């Protein structure tokens, strides 16, 4: 236990030194200075293609979510799953296929 109590301050110091190297220096990995063109802005939100890789959509009544996702340039990956008290997986799959074909 004494070893751990003596090693803790040293470990914390090493962590802090390493953490300092994680801050931005204004240069990219290539050595060039970062410019605003390298990053997305709020104005880019609708233009950037996005994927939501885990949603559960299995009924036609959730159209507001689907329309908003389309407007925001999202592609959705719906996860079909078996649950003894839920919608049968065959119905979930049929719904997913209808959405792809729409």
ROBAVO-791122 format. One record per atom (N, C-alpha, C): z, y, x; atom name. Coordinates in nm, 4 decimals, always signed. Each point is the difference from the previous one (the first is absolute). Layout:
<papas>
PAPA,Z,Y,X,CA
...
</papas>
This chain:
<papas>
PAPA,+0.0000,-0.1195,+0.0821,N
PAPA,+0.0000,+0.1195,-0.0821,CA
PAPA,+0.0000,+0.1255,+0.0862,C
PAPA,+0.0690,-0.0047,+0.1158,N
PAPA,+0.0027,+0.1163,+0.0885,CA
PAPA,-0.1400,+0.0318,+0.0527,C
PAPA,-0.0800,-0.1056,+0.0230,N
PAPA,-0.1353,+0.0214,+0.0519,CA
PAPA,-0.0832,+0.0772,-0.1017,C
PAPA,+0.0117,-0.0381,-0.1271,N
PAPA,-0.0748,+0.0683,-0.1039,CA
PAPA,+0.0418,+0.1461,-0.0139,C
PAPA,+0.1299,+0.0273,+0.0098,N
PAPA,+0.0469,+0.1376,-0.0150,CA
PAPA,-0.0446,+0.0866,+0.1174,C
PAPA,-0.0175,-0.0589,+0.1177,N
PAPA,-0.0491,+0.0763,+0.1147,CA
PAPA,-0.1522,+0.0120,-0.0030,C
PAPA,-0.0687,-0.0982,-0.0556,N
PAPA,-0.1463,+0.0017,-0.0041,CA
PAPA,-0.0527,+0.0909,-0.1102,C
PAPA,+0.0794,+0.0249,-0.1019,N
PAPA,-0.0457,+0.0812,-0.1135,CA
PAPA,-0.0437,+0.1405,+0.0426,C
PAPA,+0.0811,+0.0746,+0.0743,N
PAPA,-0.0447,+0.1352,+0.0393,CA
PAPA,-0.1277,-0.0034,+0.0845,C
PAPA,-0.0119,-0.0977,+0.0878,N
PAPA,-0.1195,-0.0108,+0.0823,CA
PAPA,-0.1219,-0.0320,-0.0876,C
PAPA,+0.0169,-0.0908,-0.0935,N
PAPA,-0.1087,-0.0339,-0.0918,CA
PAPA,-0.0416,+0.1190,-0.0846,C
PAPA,+0.0976,+0.0777,-0.0439,N
PAPA,-0.0286,+0.1194,-0.0787,CA
PAPA,-0.0756,+0.1027,+0.0832,C
PAPA,+0.0378,+0.0160,+0.1249,N
PAPA,-0.0684,+0.0923,+0.0892,CA
PAPA,-0.1451,-0.0431,+0.0212,C
PAPA,-0.0214,-0.1277,+0.0241,N
PAPA,-0.1355,-0.0518,+0.0191,CA
PAPA,-0.0825,+0.0216,-0.1263,C
PAPA,+0.0585,-0.0257,-0.1151,N
PAPA,-0.0689,+0.0203,-0.1271,CA
PAPA,-0.0408,+0.1462,-0.0169,C
PAPA,+0.0898,+0.0919,+0.0303,N
PAPA,-0.0301,+0.1425,-0.0142,CA
PAPA,-0.1117,+0.0439,+0.0932,C
PAPA,+0.0010,-0.0501,+0.1234,N
PAPA,-0.1064,+0.0332,+0.0955,CA
PAPA,-0.1340,-0.0527,-0.0506,C
PAPA,-0.0014,-0.1237,-0.0494,N
PAPA,-0.1237,-0.0562,-0.0536,CA
PAPA,-0.0462,+0.0760,-0.1245,C
PAPA,+0.0929,+0.0431,-0.0814,N
PAPA,-0.0334,+0.0735,-0.1211,CA
PAPA,-0.0671,+0.1331,+0.0325,C
PAPA,+0.0390,+0.0625,+0.1108,N
PAPA,-0.0618,+0.1259,+0.0399,CA
PAPA,-0.1490,-0.0169,+0.0251,C
PAPA,-0.0402,-0.1154,+0.0463,N
PAPA,-0.1406,-0.0235,+0.0300,CA
PAPA,-0.0815,-0.0269,-0.1259,C
PAPA,+0.0650,-0.0091,-0.1133,N
PAPA,-0.0704,-0.0230,-0.1260,CA
PAPA,-0.0419,+0.1300,-0.0666,C
PAPA,+0.0429,+0.1123,+0.0498,N
PAPA,-0.0341,+0.1268,-0.0625,CA
PAPA,-0.1406,+0.0419,+0.0393,C
PAPA,-0.0610,+0.0805,-0.0844,N
PAPA,-0.1364,+0.0461,+0.0241,CA
PAPA,-0.0018,+0.1052,+0.1098,C
PAPA,-0.0961,-0.0108,+0.0884,N
PAPA,-0.0147,+0.0976,+0.1076,CA
PAPA,-0.1177,+0.0920,-0.0246,C
PAPA,-0.0685,-0.0181,-0.1143,N
PAPA,-0.1175,+0.0811,-0.0265,CA
PAPA,-0.1262,-0.0620,+0.0554,C
PAPA,+0.0115,-0.1136,+0.0644,N
PAPA,-0.1165,-0.0682,+0.0535,CA
PAPA,-0.0112,-0.1376,-0.0626,C
PAPA,-0.1226,-0.0445,-0.0182,N
PAPA,-0.0227,-0.1341,-0.0522,CA
PAPA,+0.0022,-0.0989,+0.1149,C
PAPA,-0.0145,-0.1271,-0.0300,N
PAPA,+0.0007,-0.1034,+0.1024,CA
PAPA,-0.1130,+0.0192,+0.0998,C
PAPA,-0.1079,+0.0657,-0.0417,N
PAPA,-0.1127,+0.0222,+0.0902,CA
PAPA,+0.0240,+0.1172,+0.0936,C
PAPA,+0.1121,+0.0708,-0.0185,N
PAPA,+0.0315,+0.1126,+0.0862,CA
PAPA,-0.0496,+0.1319,-0.0549,C
PAPA,-0.0759,-0.0028,-0.1075,N
PAPA,-0.0508,+0.1220,-0.0598,CA
PAPA,+0.1037,+0.0567,-0.0956,C
PAPA,-0.0011,+0.1312,-0.0124,N
PAPA,+0.0949,+0.0629,-0.0913,CA
PAPA,-0.0358,-0.0337,-0.1436,C
PAPA,+0.1019,-0.0289,-0.0817,N
PAPA,-0.0217,-0.0319,-0.1408,CA
PAPA,-0.0523,+0.1229,-0.0737,C
PAPA,-0.0897,-0.0227,-0.0912,N
PAPA,-0.0480,+0.1082,-0.0835,CA
PAPA,+0.0209,-0.0389,-0.1456,C
PAPA,-0.0074,+0.0974,-0.0870,N
PAPA,+0.0228,-0.0245,-0.1420,CA
PAPA,-0.1036,-0.0952,-0.0578,C
PAPA,-0.1181,-0.0089,+0.0601,N
PAPA,-0.1053,-0.0867,-0.0512,CA
PAPA,+0.0333,-0.1479,+0.0164,C
PAPA,+0.0964,-0.0345,+0.0821,N
PAPA,+0.0335,-0.1391,+0.0250,CA
PAPA,+0.0900,-0.0598,-0.1085,C
PAPA,+0.0553,+0.0809,-0.0863,N
PAPA,+0.0969,-0.0462,-0.0966,CA
PAPA,-0.0463,+0.0304,-0.1419,C
PAPA,+0.0484,-0.0794,-0.0950,N
PAPA,-0.0293,+0.0250,-0.1402,CA
PAPA,+0.0845,+0.1154,-0.0498,C
PAPA,-0.0539,+0.0707,-0.0971,N
PAPA,+0.0749,+0.1066,-0.0653,CA
PAPA,+0.0111,-0.0338,-0.1484,C
PAPA,+0.0751,+0.0787,-0.0728,N
PAPA,+0.0146,-0.0206,-0.1440,CA
PAPA,-0.1361,+0.0103,-0.0686,C
PAPA,-0.0847,+0.0871,+0.0503,N
PAPA,-0.1323,+0.0176,-0.0594,CA
PAPA,-0.0859,-0.1264,+0.0144,C
PAPA,+0.0307,-0.0849,+0.0956,N
PAPA,-0.0766,-0.1229,+0.0228,CA
PAPA,+0.0416,-0.1144,-0.0918,C
PAPA,+0.1067,+0.0166,-0.0755,N
PAPA,+0.0599,-0.1120,-0.0732,CA
PAPA,-0.0997,-0.0741,-0.0880,C
PAPA,-0.0742,+0.0713,-0.0823,N
PAPA,-0.0914,-0.0677,-0.0920,CA
PAPA,-0.1228,-0.0556,+0.0709,C
PAPA,-0.0382,+0.0557,+0.1138,N
PAPA,-0.1196,-0.0458,+0.0713,CA
PAPA,+0.0257,-0.1251,+0.0834,C
PAPA,+0.1244,-0.0195,+0.0422,N
PAPA,+0.0326,-0.1139,+0.0861,CA
PAPA,+0.0120,-0.1268,-0.0840,C
PAPA,-0.0701,-0.1051,+0.0417,N
PAPA,+0.0087,-0.1281,-0.0707,CA
PAPA,+0.1340,-0.0643,+0.0312,C
PAPA,+0.0657,-0.0508,-0.1051,N
PAPA,+0.1326,-0.0598,+0.0155,CA
PAPA,+0.0036,-0.1338,-0.0718,C
PAPA,+0.0894,-0.0881,+0.0434,N
PAPA,+0.0187,-0.1300,-0.0647,CA
PAPA,+0.1475,-0.0180,-0.0301,C
PAPA,+0.0304,-0.0303,-0.1250,N
PAPA,+0.1351,-0.0415,-0.0375,CA
PAPA,-0.0061,-0.1517,-0.0073,C
PAPA,+0.0576,-0.0652,+0.0970,N
PAPA,-0.0197,-0.1438,+0.0175,CA
PAPA,+0.1006,-0.0865,-0.0746,C
PAPA,+0.0786,+0.0591,-0.0878,N
PAPA,+0.0946,-0.0840,-0.0739,CA
PAPA,+0.0376,+0.0684,-0.1304,C
PAPA,-0.0781,-0.0276,-0.1029,N
PAPA,+0.0336,+0.0483,-0.1341,CA
PAPA,-0.0045,-0.1182,-0.0946,C
PAPA,+0.0658,+0.0136,-0.1122,N
PAPA,-0.0020,-0.1030,-0.1044,CA
PAPA,-0.0542,+0.0656,-0.1268,C
PAPA,-0.1285,-0.0161,-0.0227,N
PAPA,-0.0621,+0.0533,-0.1203,CA
PAPA,-0.0585,-0.1185,-0.0744,C
PAPA,+0.0485,-0.0221,-0.1205,N
PAPA,-0.0480,-0.1176,-0.0728,CA
PAPA,-0.0243,+0.0271,-0.1479,C
PAPA,+0.0058,+0.1274,-0.0381,N
PAPA,-0.0257,+0.0351,-0.1393,CA
PAPA,-0.0904,+0.1228,-0.0064,C
PAPA,-0.0820,+0.0067,-0.1037,N
PAPA,-0.0936,+0.1113,-0.0158,CA
PAPA,+0.0679,+0.1324,-0.0334,C
PAPA,+0.1258,-0.0024,-0.0378,N
PAPA,+0.0681,+0.1215,-0.0444,CA
PAPA,+0.0422,+0.0912,+0.1154,C
PAPA,-0.0139,-0.0428,+0.1245,N
PAPA,+0.0422,+0.0811,+0.1146,CA
PAPA,-0.1159,+0.0842,+0.0534,C
PAPA,-0.0806,+0.0556,-0.0896,N
PAPA,-0.1199,+0.0710,+0.0425,CA
PAPA,+0.0294,+0.1319,+0.0697,C
PAPA,+0.1088,+0.0672,-0.0314,N
PAPA,+0.0322,+0.1271,+0.0663,CA
PAPA,+0.0157,-0.0220,+0.1505,C
PAPA,+0.0676,-0.1069,+0.0381,N
PAPA,+0.0172,-0.0322,+0.1412,CA
PAPA,-0.1353,-0.0296,+0.0651,C
PAPA,-0.0829,-0.0778,-0.0692,N
PAPA,-0.1310,-0.0360,+0.0545,CA
PAPA,-0.0898,+0.1222,+0.0167,C
PAPA,-0.0014,+0.0885,-0.1000,N
PAPA,-0.0819,+0.1213,+0.0098,CA
PAPA,+0.0499,+0.0920,+0.1119,C
PAPA,+0.1317,+0.0115,+0.0154,N
PAPA,+0.0543,+0.0844,+0.1061,CA
PAPA,-0.0326,-0.0583,+0.1363,C
PAPA,+0.0098,-0.1310,+0.0139,N
PAPA,-0.0343,-0.0651,+0.1270,CA
PAPA,-0.1461,+0.0249,+0.0348,C
PAPA,-0.0881,-0.0103,-0.0972,N
PAPA,-0.1422,+0.0259,+0.0239,CA
PAPA,-0.0226,+0.1460,+0.0390,C
PAPA,+0.0675,+0.0918,-0.0676,N
PAPA,-0.0146,+0.1426,+0.0303,CA
PAPA,+0.0496,+0.0332,+0.1402,C
PAPA,+0.1015,-0.0719,+0.0460,N
PAPA,+0.0573,+0.0244,+0.1333,CA
PAPA,-0.0649,-0.0852,+0.1083,C
PAPA,-0.1098,-0.0684,-0.0343,N
PAPA,-0.0775,-0.0788,+0.0959,CA
PAPA,+0.0772,-0.1211,+0.0527,C
PAPA,+0.0765,-0.0631,-0.0885,N
PAPA,+0.0728,-0.1218,+0.0341,CA
PAPA,-0.0773,-0.1220,-0.0458,C
PAPA,+0.0002,-0.1022,+0.0812,N
PAPA,-0.0408,-0.1334,-0.0422,CA
PAPA,+0.1296,-0.0778,-0.0168,C
PAPA,+0.0072,-0.0819,-0.1035,N
PAPA,+0.1232,-0.0716,-0.0314,CA
PAPA,-0.0180,-0.1486,+0.0203,C
PAPA,+0.1008,-0.0624,+0.0564,N
PAPA,+0.0023,-0.1452,+0.0150,CA
PAPA,+0.1140,-0.0510,-0.0880,C
PAPA,-0.0364,-0.0563,-0.1127,N
PAPA,+0.1019,-0.0497,-0.0916,CA
PAPA,+0.0415,-0.1406,+0.0412,C
PAPA,+0.1275,-0.0253,-0.0044,N
PAPA,+0.0558,-0.1285,+0.0413,CA
PAPA,+0.0285,-0.0824,-0.1251,C
PAPA,-0.0651,-0.1139,-0.0110,N
PAPA,+0.0247,-0.0923,-0.1102,CA
PAPA,+0.1093,-0.0977,+0.0431,C
PAPA,+0.0914,-0.0288,-0.0887,N
PAPA,+0.1117,-0.0883,+0.0349,CA
PAPA,+0.0415,-0.0827,-0.1211,C
PAPA,+0.0595,-0.1107,+0.0274,N
PAPA,+0.0492,-0.0879,-0.1062,CA
PAPA,+0.1456,+0.0325,-0.0278,C
PAPA,+0.0302,+0.0218,-0.1266,N
PAPA,+0.1385,+0.0169,-0.0433,CA
PAPA,+0.0134,-0.0726,-0.1331,C
PAPA,+0.1046,-0.0772,-0.0137,N
PAPA,+0.0156,-0.0815,-0.1204,CA
PAPA,+0.0097,+0.0843,-0.1272,C
PAPA,+0.0465,+0.1238,+0.0105,N
PAPA,+0.0159,+0.0827,-0.1202,CA
PAPA,-0.1038,+0.1122,-0.0077,C
PAPA,-0.0950,+0.0030,+0.0916,N
PAPA,-0.0958,+0.1105,+0.0033,CA
PAPA,-0.1357,-0.0367,-0.0554,C
PAPA,-0.0965,+0.0851,+0.0283,N
PAPA,-0.1380,-0.0218,-0.0426,CA
PAPA,-0.0573,-0.1153,+0.0807,C
PAPA,-0.0655,-0.0956,-0.0661,N
PAPA,-0.0576,-0.1134,+0.0737,CA
PAPA,-0.0961,+0.0477,+0.1093,C
PAPA,+0.0003,-0.0682,+0.1116,N
PAPA,-0.0801,+0.0419,+0.1148,CA
PAPA,-0.1490,+0.0035,-0.0323,C
PAPA,-0.0456,-0.0859,-0.0898,N
PAPA,-0.1415,+0.0009,-0.0392,CA
PAPA,-0.0369,+0.1324,-0.0686,C
PAPA,+0.0896,+0.0514,-0.0835,N
PAPA,-0.0245,+0.1287,-0.0653,CA
PAPA,+0.0016,+0.1142,+0.1006,C
PAPA,+0.0924,-0.0063,+0.0975,N
PAPA,+0.0049,+0.1015,+0.1047,CA
PAPA,-0.1304,+0.0019,+0.0786,C
PAPA,-0.0479,-0.1189,+0.0347,N
PAPA,-0.1235,-0.0100,+0.0769,CA
PAPA,-0.1187,+0.0517,-0.0814,C
PAPA,-0.0069,-0.0357,-0.1263,N
PAPA,-0.1089,+0.0466,-0.0858,CA
PAPA,+0.0005,+0.1526,-0.0093,C
PAPA,+0.1189,+0.0587,-0.0107,N
PAPA,+0.0112,+0.1455,-0.0047,CA
PAPA,-0.0495,+0.0618,+0.1309,C
PAPA,+0.0405,-0.0562,+0.1125,N
PAPA,-0.0414,+0.0508,+0.1307,CA
PAPA,-0.1517,-0.0063,+0.0144,C
PAPA,-0.0592,-0.1086,-0.0434,N
PAPA,-0.1462,-0.0150,+0.0079,CA
PAPA,-0.0686,+0.1041,-0.0878,C
PAPA,+0.0532,+0.0251,-0.1206,N
PAPA,-0.0572,+0.1032,-0.0879,CA
PAPA,+0.0059,+0.1374,+0.0663,C
PAPA,+0.1077,+0.0279,+0.0711,N
PAPA,+0.0130,+0.1286,+0.0670,CA
PAPA,-0.1026,+0.0158,+0.1120,C
PAPA,-0.0254,-0.1069,+0.0739,N
PAPA,-0.0989,+0.0040,+0.1087,CA
PAPA,-0.1391,+0.0230,-0.0584,C
PAPA,-0.0286,-0.0656,-0.1115,N
PAPA,-0.1316,+0.0092,-0.0622,CA
PAPA,-0.0221,+0.1324,-0.0738,C
PAPA,+0.1086,+0.0717,-0.0310,N
PAPA,-0.0116,+0.1253,-0.0766,CA
PAPA,-0.0582,+0.1126,+0.0845,C
</papas>
